Amino acid sequence: MAAIVATLWFPVAALIAGLASVLLGFPIRVLVTFGDRIHAAAGLVLCWLILCLPALAYSAVFMPSWGKTTTATGP
């Protein structure tokens, strides 16, 4: 579940990054590569991991455990 949530945030994050890039006047490559410190592909993976960790915490807290019955499941 965390991987799905993190992947769904990519279009939103891309729009925010693109808008920030245009408004603040810096190339988007600098954002993806963390200031030219790492390769662009590694930067995308790192961005995905940064988004996945909070999504993992969200899934662990708010999603019911497998096999656990809740009141919403009915009789």
N, C-alpha and C positions, 0 to 999 in steps of 0.2 A: 504494500500500500504506500509506503514512504517513497518508493521509486516512482510510482505513478504520480503522486502529488508533486514531487520535485520536478518531474518532467513536464507537468502541466504548467509550472511556473516559468518555464523557459521563454515562451512567447511574451509574457508580461515583462519579464526581466529584460528581454531584448528591446522591447519598445521603450522602457525606462532608460536603458543604456543608450539607445540611439537618440532619444530626446535630450538626455544629459550631454551627450557628445556634441550635438548641434548647438544647444544653448550655452554650454560652457566653453566650446571651441577647442576640444581636444580630440585626437583620433580615437576611434573605438578600439583600435588595436592595442592602445596603451591600457585600456580597461581590461581587455581579455587576457593580455599577457602580464598583467600586474606590473605595469611600468617597464616592460621589456625585460623582465627578470626570468621568465620561463617561456617555453614554446607555446604557440597559440593553441595547439591541440591539447596540451597539458593544462593550459589555462581554462579551456572549456570543461575538461574533466573536473578540475578543481572547483569551478563555479557550480557544477552539478553536485559535487560532494558538499559544498557549503549550503546549497539548498536542500540536500537530502537529509542532513543531520537534524534540522528543526522539524522537517516532515516526519522523520522517524520518531522523534519525541512526541509529536502530535498523534501519530498513529498508535504509539504505545499507550498513551494516556486516554485517548477518546474512543478508540475502537475496542469493542468487546473481545474477550478472549475466545478462541475456538472452543466450541462445545459448551460454553457457558450460556445458560438460559437467562433471558431477560424478560421483562414484562411486555416488551414490544413484540415478542415472537408469537404470542397467542397460546391457546391451549395445546 
